[in-house]
Amino acid sequence: QAHLVESGGGVVQAGDSLRLSCAASGRTFSRYYMGWFRQVPGKEREFVSRIREPDYSTDYSDSVKGRFTISRDSAKNTVYLQMNSLKPEDTGVYYCKLDRADGVQYTCWGQGSQVTVSS
């Protein structure tokens, strides 16, 4: 069983930056994705970005491409989401997610971190 803990959310103004962190503990896997989704009240959770272990390939949603950067520190088992040029529409609860990528169905979610961007 893996366990994910997020940190780094907060309240910022449009144009500011924030960095989210997601620390993984517990069981480890050789091939998996770690990434971020976000959700606002009344809407479905939407994909933001993900990074794959072990080759560190990345994916981004069109809405954040060029502004957000996902990275990973393997020594710390931590994934980061650097968010620059934040917009009010980036507001939401950001959830970290882990999916195994070795043919075994397994998903783990973090508890969520609130990001609020004021105009």
N, C-alpha and C positions, 0 to 999 in steps of 0.2 A: 504494500500500500504506500503510495506517494502522498506527500503533504505539501501544499503550496501556501506560501505566506507573502502577500503583497504589501508594498509600502510606497510612499512617495506622492500620494494624491494631495490635492489641496485646492485653494481658490486663487486664481490668477486673472489678470486682465488679458484681453485680446492682444496677440502679438508676443506674449510672454512664453517662457519655456518651463517644462516640468520633466522630471525623469521618474518613471515608475520602475520598481524593482519587484522581482518575483523569485523568492528563494525556495528551492525544492529540497525536501528531505525525505528520508525513508527509503523505500525501494528504488533502485536505479535500473535503467534499461539501456541497451546498446543503441537502439534506433528509436527516436521519438521526435515529436514536434512539441515545442513550447511556444505559446503565443498569447495574444491578447484579443479579447472581445470587449465590446462596450454595450451598454444598455441604458436607455432612458425610459421613464415611466410610460406605459402604454404601447411600447414598441418592442419588437423582438431583439434579442441579443444579436449584435452584428460583428462580423469578423473585422479585425483591425490589422493584425500582422502576426507572422509566425516565423520561427527559425527552426531548422532541422538539425538534429544531432545524428551522425557525427560530422557531416560535411558543412554545416553552418549555412546552408542555402536559405534564402529569405523570401517571403511573400508579403505584399502590402495591398490593402484595399486602395482603390483609386482615390478615395477621399483623403487619404493621409500620405500618399506617395509623394516624396520630395520634401515632406515636412517632418515625418517621424522616422526614426531609425531604431531597429531592434538589434540587440547584440547579446552576447553570452560570455560569462566568465565561468569556464568549466571547473576551475579550481574551487570556486565558491558555489557551484551548482545554482547559479543565479542568472536570470535573464533580465535585461533592461529594455525599457522603451523610452527613448529620448524623444520628447515631443516639443518641436519648435513651431514658431509662428502659429500659436494656438488660436482657434476661432471659437466663438460661442457655440457653434454646432458640434464642437468636440466634447461638450459637456456630457457627462454620464458617469455611470459606475463602470469601472474598468476591471475586468476579470481576467486572471491568468488561467491558462488551460494547458494541460499536458495530455497528449495523445500518443499512445504507442504506435510506432511505424514499422513493426516487425511482423505484421500479420495477426497479432493478437489484439482483440478489442479491449481497450482499456482507456478510460478518460478520467481525469481528475481536474477539479476546479478549485481556484482560490476563493477567498471570502469576499473579494471585491474591494475596490478603492475608489472613492468619489473624486472626480475631477470636475471642477466648476470654472468655466471661463466666462467672465463678464465682459460686456461690450463697452 
